[in-house]
């Protein structure tokens, strides 16, 4: 019984080492860091159609932010 347990434990250790040897290393600084765009822009929702877009692609209309270049942007029905 002792020999079987020894071989099972040894096999498990070899399996862990084998699995770890072929795993790709994690990139530095990626431990739980939230994804960000390169410019770090805020995303807003269009006040008319509800589409989410970067703040730089929106325009202000009557105190609300709406799509700037979307021809299909219309008030929700």
N, C-alpha and C positions, 0 to 999 in steps of 0.2 A: 504494500500500500504506500509506503514511504517513497519508493522509486517512482511510482506513477505520479504522485504529487510533485516530486522533484522535476520530472520531465514536463508536466503541464506548466509549472511555473517558469521553467527555462524556455519553453516554447512561447509563452506569453511575453517574456522579456525580449526574446529575439524578434517577435512580431512587432512590438512597440519600437524597437530600434530600426527595423526594416521600414516601417511606415514613416517614421520621423526622418529617415535618410532621404526619402524621395519627395518630401513636402517642400513646396516653394517657401522661401523665407518671406515673412510679412514685411511690407514696406515700413520704413521708419515713420513714426508720428501718426500711424493710422489706427492706433488703439482707441476706438470709440470716437474719433474725431468726426464731427458732422461734415457732410459734403457741402462745399461752397463753390460758387461760380468764381472764375478767375477775377472778375471785376468786383464781386461782392455786392451786386445790385439787389435792391429790394424787389420782391414780386408783389404785385397788387392785382386786385380783381376789378375788371371793368364795371362801372356802375350801371351800364346799360345792358350788356349781354352776359356778364359774369365770367368772361374768359380771363384767365390769369396770364399776366404779361409783365415784363420788366418795366420798372418805373420810367426808364428812358424812352420807351415806346408808347407812352401814354400822353394824353394832353388833358388839360383842365377845361372842363365845360360846366359852367354854372356852379363852381365850387366842388365838382366831383371829377374823379379821374376816369377817362374813357379811352377806348382804343383810338390810336392816332391814324393808322393806315389800314384799317380793316373795313373794306366796303360792305361786308355783310353784317357789321355790328349794328344791331337794332335793339330797341327796348324789348324785354321779354314779354310774351303774350300771356 
